[in-house]
């Protein structure tokens, strides 16, 4: 059942369709009295921009209302005989997850592979042996699966705890939100992949407009010394181009914030719990990454590089 993207109230239908798919009317939410889902009439570009901007409403539209059955009014056809548009099935959702996931994993593998080339100058060897890219791709695939499994398990623990606290500790007998009623565990990996769009868009901008300078070991060492001797000057200089790795910030800091925001929408809980879920998933992924690193053939010198350039 779809939900209102503003108040998350369950709705039997979010729009009514007349005669054709182009002739439709948006439904009004019975709780907040606003249009239940204006994104029904908005194009893909608008949805993409709002996903990049991390708007809660577009996440609810994509996760709960995409493919929802409309109320159909067709002249001359009894309502019981009107054609039915089914909701997105579990199989279709997993197919969408696999398509998004494979695209992101290929991007992740290419980024790590290219940075390994840049770090060691393996051009001649890699051009002759494509097995390295295949190993990097499989390593990224294993890490991504591990991250999602850890995140789903941590989400299960959080939801069980919240339900126990609601029914046993606080003795609440009120109904749960519409988001919690329509929750499915397949929505968790889909949410994480949607939240990765923000990170990939920022990385794309860094590719088009790269920083004029690069992070150097001397700059990092100077920043570490400043943090110990002069914290105020450390805060002032930490954003210099020779000290701040902007790609690392986008992948890990901004990427983590985006994933946490997406999980807050789908789990409908306090940000503290979604932060714990993300940290648990990253901890499991990092542990597996340490093992995968040796199989891929990356030496100890590239350990930090392999772990840093990651798109879960």
Beta strands, then each sheet from edge to edge (+ up, - down):
strand 1: 15-18
strand 2: 24-26
strand 3: 71-73
sheet 1: 2+ 1- 3-
end
